[in-house]
Amino acid sequence: MNQTSRVLFVTPALSVAQRRAAFDDDGPLDPAGAARARAAAGSLPAATRVLVSPSARCRETADALGLAAASARPGLAGIDAGRWRGRTLDEVGAADPETLGRWLTEPDAAAPGGESVAQVCARVARWLGGVEPGSGRLIAVVEPDVVRAAVVHATGAPPSAFWRLDVAPLTVTELSGRLGRWNVALGHALGGA
């Protein structure tokens, strides 16, 4: 019996906040991002289960891709930016450069009222640990932060590698594995995207 599990992490289309280089404020996809997601509908293989991060842009992307039956999972949420939510990186850098610098370089440093890189990496590692062997193919439309954390865990990289991983919109990163060991196939573009 094949005990291999597959998780296809799909990143959402570009959002209005991303266009502004702002921390996610649970806003919608921008029109061009939504159109690109609709164009990629039907390009994913069949799955036993479809999951989604609770953010608006992940839910909208899942819907645009034809994955309307997606089930929201709080454990797959993007990193919590706390009081920086909705602000641009430039605004935060101008107001509190030291805290931002620590958050970007020290995995245990958290955004004010938010989450550290180490915390999101641990949360995603716990989720991956709960994927049942032989559970088939799962598709999860998730924030890029979740993909970073999953790759950090799967490769055994330290949490300090988190910000060194670039994750493009509308790409698929596949983890396949058994017995707690994961292999990684990085960043395949979705058809039409």
C-alpha positions, 0 to 999 in steps of 0.5 A: 500500500502506498503511504506517500502523502502529497500536499500542493501548496498554491499561493494566492493571486496578487492582492491590493495590499501586495501591490502597495507592499503592505502587510495583509489587511485581509483585503481582496485580490486586485483585478489583475490578480483575480483575472490571472487566477480565473485563467488558471482554473482547471490547471490543478490535478484532482485532490482528495481534499482542498484546504485554504488559509482563512484570508480573503485573498486565499479564499478568493483565489480558491474560488477563482481556481474552481476550488469552491469546496475548500475548507478554511484552516486557521493553522494554515494562516499567514504570519500575524503582523499584529499592529503592522497590519494594513501598513506599508513596509516603508511606513513601518520601517520609518516608524519603528526601524529597530523592531522591523529589523529584528523581526526580519533577522531574528526568528524569535522576534515578533511583530508588535501584537503579532507572531514571530517567524519561529512561531509560524514555522512551528505552527506549520510544522505541527500541521504537516506532522498531522498529515496522515500517511497515504492521505492522497493529494491535498491542495492547500491555497495558502499565504506565501509565509506558510509555503516558506515555513513548510519548506523550512520544515521539510528541508530541515533549514533553520528558521533564519532561512524563512525570509530568504525564500521568495514565493511568487503568486499563483505558484505550486510548491509540492511536498511529498513524503512518508514516514515524516520525511518530505521532499520538495518540488518548488514553484511551478507556475499554474497554467494560464498564470 
